[in-house]
């Protein structure tokens, strides 16, 4: 008999679709128990179901998007052991049922090896479809009206003092002028690895969750953004890249990775500072008096490593407007530091020279 808590209800317009899914996946028309899963800042309805004594995840997409690419990519990834097992998908109903992973804390030292190994497997899969949108840092390399509009909004939104916004655009122009489009580097990508919530660890292995943003993308986008979560120094970077490439990376690979990291800092600085400016505050009004990134804000931006640790420990909520501001500022300060180092100029030179 289906047990439904009073505060957990599947909307009536989706009940027939869920019943169809249960019948096709498990040969039943009811679940034993249900609870709502609210993490991940998704607009979808996500539930933990108990069916036949086993837990599963039911996800109902409520946006008008076509989930064909999403479900196809997720099935391919699940078959390769990169995503949890997929029991059911229905494109018309926009629902899927997958295994539930009982998540336990993942030590960062283990993630330093697990993440690049997982991405190596993902990037070797048959090519995912291309997408009509790009929510990753490589968006900044896609010339056209959408990019022009985004850049103009960032330039005029008072997200940084004028001198700093001009500096940000200068660094962006340097990167965009050098970083190449290369079909050989376009691989099946997850494209939403900036949040530790999308890495699921059960104590034995790691999976990737939330496949809505998947499409064919530059391999270094996933690689650089995931590294921002777990790589803290040159030694860790070397280990991370060796695990991904399964050999010692060459000068060109290290240089391209480094430039993609800087492009990601530009992108997240622009995007999160712009999002945080939606309240119409000026910079002076938005900077208050505490260095705590989870609390009030002032001109003291926390150390990148400390903020990274807090993100990893789920101590900050990127849905919070103040945290969006601090997240953007952390990326901007990290970029400002990195481009002042000799490695940045050397990476520009190496990548500009090409593979040969």
QUIDAFEN-V290753 format. One record per run of one state. SS is the DSSP state (a for helix, b for strand, c for the rest). FROM is the first residue (numbers start at 1). LEN is the number of residues. If there is no record, write none. Layout:
# QUIDAFEN-V290753
SS;FROM;LEN
SS;FROM;LEN
This chain:
# QUIDAFEN-V290753
c;1;11
a;12;15
c;27;6
b;33;4
c;37;8
b;45;7
c;52;2
b;54;7
c;61;7
a;68;12
c;80;6
b;86;5
c;91;4
b;95;5
c;100;8
a;108;16
c;124;13
a;137;5
c;142;3
a;145;12
c;157;5
a;162;17
c;179;4
a;183;3
b;186;4
c;190;6
a;196;3
b;199;3
c;202;4
b;206;3
c;209;6
b;215;4
a;219;12
c;231;3
a;234;12
c;246;5
a;251;29
c;280;3
a;283;4
c;287;17
a;304;9
c;313;8
a;321;18
c;339;3
a;342;12
c;354;3
